[in-house]
Amino acid sequence: MLDIVSVTEVPSAEDYCFVFSGRDAVGDLRSRPGEPWLRGVLQAEFGIGEAGVCIGRWCGKPAYAMNIEHDRLDPSLHIINNLFAFLGRVSDEVFAAQGRAIQILNWRRDHRFCGRCGGSMQLADAGRGLHCGPCDWVNYPRLSPCAIFLISRGEEMLLAAANGRRTQFYSTLAGFIEPGEDAEAAVAREAQEEVGVEVSNIRYFKSQAWPFPGQLMLGFYADYAGGEIAIDSDELEHADWFTVDNLPPVPPMASISGQLIAHFIETHR
């Protein structure tokens, strides 16, 4: 399990390293999917000298994230996986650690220079932030809060198929929370915007970190309160009411959408 804490030790061969090539996680074919590298093995195999970006502690040892060029990989020894490929294949703990690692790498890449004055950013606050010397601004990693929710009408649930998905399945609705808006208001607004219905009795379910690219999913249930389905065709291909006995293909349990659906099914059997 990853503990998000400060690390003061000097990097060593016993550190864990979560390695990426671009957007893809790099693994050793001799190890289990998604498992991190030992720094010593990584250095012996690739000659990497950089420390990487500290992300906390994995199984009690310092853990780092780092990038490696794609042309240095050997297909007979190494495997690359988009994080989506890990869903349902690795433990929640491994998925969360890989997700934090790629988000921290993306943050470092996207904030090399100050957004206020253009100055160079340097690590600050024990590696948790980036500081601009010229204007004294500190930047921290950003999360995008997103409300994801299941609308129910008695024994039925409203599920929708997104536009442009190559693999078609029906999921719960979701949308980003706007500045100045609370999560419950976002649920009501998104229900109206995406499928044209009103909701009531909005209640919290659970949350999930979602690294695509850097969201915090806040899960809710909501009761149908009125209106006919009228989809936003820019976002959705189709939406309809479904019962437990006539479910379409739905997301896996590794996602909070799948968990919302599974919990509804469990309570309505």
C-alpha positions, 0 to 999 in steps of 0.5 A: 500500500502507498502511504503519501508521506514525506521521505527524508532518506537518500535514494538507495537501491532498495527504493521502489520505482514506478516507471512510465514511458510517456503515458504507459506504465513500464513493467518487467515481464518477470514480475507481476503486472503493475508491480514497481521496480527496485531502483537497483534492478532499474539502474542495472538494466537501464543505467538510470542515474536520476532519483525520480520524483518521490510519491511517498512510501510503498510497503514501508520503503521510499517510492519514486516515479520516473520516465524512461525513453521508449527506445530503451525498452526491450520487448522480450524483457519489458511490457508497457500498459496503459493504466486502463489495462490495469483495471480489474487486473491489479489490486486497488492498492497497485492501481492507486499507486500507479495513478498517483505516480503518473499524475505527479509526473504529469504535474512536474512536466506541465509546471516546469515554468511559472504560470504567473511570470514564466520563471523556472520552478524548483521543488519546495515543501519537501517535494510536495510543491514547486516554487518560483523564485522570482515571484515567490509563487508555489504550485501544488498538484491539482485535482479535478473534482467530478460528480458521478451518480446513478439515477434510480426510478423504483426498480430501474436505473438510468444508464447511458452510452457515451459518444465515440467509445470504441468499446460500447458499454452503458455507465452512470452519468458524470460531470466536472464540478464547476467553480463555486458549485457543491457536488450535489448541485453538480449532480442536479445540473448534470442530470438536467444537461445530459439526459434532461431529467430532474433528480431529488434525494441526492446522497453520497456513496463513496469516492475514488481517485481516477488518474485519467488524467487527474480526477477525484470521483465523488459518487452519489445516488439520486432519485428520479423526480421528473422529465423525459430522457432527452440526451445531450448528443455531443456527450451521449449516444443513448440513454435509457432505463434498465432493470436488474434483469435486463442490464446492458454491458456495464463498467467493471467493478474496479471503477466507481461506476461499476460499484454504484451499479453493483450496489444498486443491484445488490439492494434490489434483488 
